Amino acid sequence: MPSPVDTAAADDSAPSQGAPDSVEVRGGLSLRRLAPLLVLVIGIGLFFAFGLHHHYTFEWLQENHAELVDFVSRSWFLAALIYVLVYAGTTTLSLPSCSFLTLAGGFLFGPVLGTVLTVVAATGGAFLLFTIAKSALGEPLHARVRRRVKARAFRRIEAGFQENALSYLLFLRLVPIFPFFVVNLLPAFLDVRPRIYLVGTFLGIIPGTLVYAVVGSGLGKIFASGESFSLDSVFSPEIIAGLAALGLLSMIPIVYKRWRKRAA
């Protein structure tokens, strides 16, 4: 028969039931769930602290374009791998440099391979950001917004994503008026399934990426002539109209479903 001392020692050594496995903070969040977000914040801080943003300019690209082209010609696979990792990291950190990198990809790898590498890298980086945001803030933030926001616009967006998430996501990706990082994050708070997010992101960014890559493939002539380049010259009214038309086409399933409901 165990003594009271042995029983007390056993009770002290046994793990307490119901003890939290992480420190909980306000709003149902925990430090363990917030840890990936903290890593992202630290990564953004280090990016600017070490001055890496100075390499994300057309001036830097023009000054070093000969060395970069030579490196790609000698070790294109390694160059492509580095490009994909840098692009994916930039997307995950939501740095405002994806447009520049897409043009640089077209310049270094050509319009076709540049588009392929960029779409793969952007999709991977966006999905990583989506996963982090969804696991860390998705459910708590979604619940808080539902309690506090009573606007019909938000309710309609939420209902639209729940009804046909792929079409809505394709529309947001195709029409070049929504910030890339906003479209990366928004579905995480609207309970979009990961598979739908992957497919919608991969397909939705192809047209815009191709436009940037084609323009980027012509940067060599601009650098050789010494002319200046601006992002404002990438999207002409015709290109914007074409991408907007593709966005409207992606909404056809939604319009058709609503028409069927009214006709029934």
N, C-alpha and C positions, 0 to 999 in steps of 0.2 A: 504494500500500500504506500503510495507516494506521500512524502511529508508535505506540510503546507509550504515549506521553503522551496521544495522542488516544483510544486504546482505554480507558485508565484514566478519562479524563474522561467518556467515553460511559457507562462502567459506573457511575460515580458519579451521573450525571444520570438514569440509567434507574431506574424505580421497582423496588424490590425485591419479588420474588414471594413470596407467602406472608405479607407483613407485615399485621398486623391493622389493620382500618380503624377500630377503636375500642379504647379501653383496657378490658381485661377485668378484672373483679373476681371475687370468690369465687363458686363455684357455677355457673359457666358464664354469668354475667351480664355485661353490658357497660354502660359509662356511657351509651352512645347509647340502649340499650334502657331504661335506668332514667330517662332524662331526662324523659319525660312524667310519671312518678311524682313526680319531684322538683318539677315544676311544680305538681302537685296539692298536695303538701305545703306549698309556698310560698303557694299560693292559700288553703289553710286557715288558715295563719298570718296572712296579711294580713286575712282575713275577721274574725278575732277581734281582731287588733291595731287595726283601725280601728273596732272596736265595732259592726260591722254586725249582730251577733247580737242587739243590743238592739232592732232593728226586727222581729224575728221573734217577737213576743209579742202576746198578745191585748190587753194594755194599750195597746201602741202602735197596734194596729189600731183599737181603740175610740176612742182620742184623735184619730185622723186619718181615721176612716171617712168623714166628710162630704166632705173634700177628695178622697179617693180615688174615691168614687162620682161626684163632679162631674167629675173627670178622665176617668173611663171614659165618662161620658155625652157629653163633648165630643170625645174622641179614642179611641173604643173600639178601633180597629185598632192604634194605637200602644200603648195600654194592654195589649192582648192580646199584642202582640209582646214588650213588656217583661216581662210575666208569664211567657211561655214561656221566654225567655232566662234569667230569674232562676231559674225552677224547674229548668230543665235544668242550669244551673251548680250549683245546690244539690245536685242528685242526683249529678252527676259528682264533686263534692267530698265526697260522703257526709256532708253536714251533717245533724244531727238536727232538721230543720225542715220536712220534706216534708208531714207531717200538718197543720201550721199553714198552709202554703201552699195545700194542697188545700182546706181550709176557707175560706181567704181567696179562692180562685178561685171557689168556689160563691157566696160573698157578693157578689163584685164582678161576676161574669158570669152568675150564675144556674146552676141545676143542670145544664142540658144543655150550654151552651157551656162552662161551667166544667169539666165532665167531659171534653169533647173536648180543650180546651186542655191540661188536666193530663195526660191520657193521652199526648198527643203529646209534651209536654215531658218527662215522666217516662221514656217509652220512649227518646227521643233521648239524654237524660242518662245513663240506665242503659247504653245501648248504647255510648256513648263511654267510660264507665268500664270496661265489659266489654272493649272493644277495647284500651284502655291496659293493663289488668291482664293480659290474655291475651298480648299482644305482649311485655310487659316481664317478667312473672313466670310466665306460664302453664306453659310447657314445663319450665323448670328446677325450679319449685316442685312440679309434678306428679310429676316424676321423683324428687325428693328425698322426697316424701311416700310414694311407692310403695316406696322402699327402706327407710324407717324405720318407717312405720306398718304394722303387721300386723293391726290390728284388723279383725274381720269386718264391723263396721258400715260402715267406710269402703269396704271392698271391695264391699259390697252396694250402697252409694250409687253408687259408680263404675260398677258393672255395670248398675245400673238406668238411669243416665243414658245409658250407651252403647246400651242396648237400646231405650229409649223416652224420650228426653230431653224431648220436648214434654209428655208426660203428667206427668212428675215436676216439670217447671218450672211447669206450670199449677197443680199441687197446692201448691207452695211459694208461688206468687203469690196464690192464692185464699184460703188459710187465713191469717187475720191474727194469727198467733202467731210468725212468723219476721221478724226485723228486715229492713227493706227493703234496706239496704246489704249485708247478708250474702247475700241472694238475688241481688243484683246481681253480687256477686263470685264466689260459689261456682261457677257454670257455667264461668267463665274458667279454673278449675283442673281441670275435669273434661272438657275437650276438647269442649265443646258447640259445634255449628256456629253461626255468626253468624245465619243465616236462622232457625234454630229458636229461638234466643235472642230475636230480634226478635218473632216471632209469639207465642211463649209469654209474653213480657213485655207486649206490647200487649193481648192478649186477657185475660191473667190479672189485670191491675190494673184492668180496667174496673168490675167489681162493687164492689170496695172504694172506688174513686175516686168512684163514683156516690153511695155512702152518705155519704161525707165532703162531697161537693158539695151534696147535699140538705140536710144539717145546716147547712152553711155558708151556704146561701141564707136561713136563718132567723136569722142573727146580727144582722140589722138590728133585729129586735124586741127581742133581748136587750140590744143597745147602747142602744136607746131607753128601755128600762125601767131601765137602770142595774144589771142583774143581772150576776153573775159567770158565767164559762163555763169549763168544764174538759173536757179531751180524754177523760176517763173516761166522760163521758156520751154519747159518740158511738156506741159499740158496745154495744147492749143484748144480753142473752143470746139473744134471738130472731135478731138480725142475725148474731151470731157463729155460731149454729147453721146459719143459711142459707148463709153463706159456707163453713162446714165441709162442708156437704152438697155444694156445688158442687165443692169440692176432692176429695171422695170420688168424685164423678162423673167427674172427670178421670182417676181411677185405673182406671176400667173397662177401657180397652184393655190395661193391664198385667195385670190379673186374668184377662182373657179369654185373652191369650196364654199365660199360665202354665197355665190350665185346658186349653187345647188341647194343650200339650206333655205334660201328665200323661195326658190321654185318648188321646194317640197311641200 
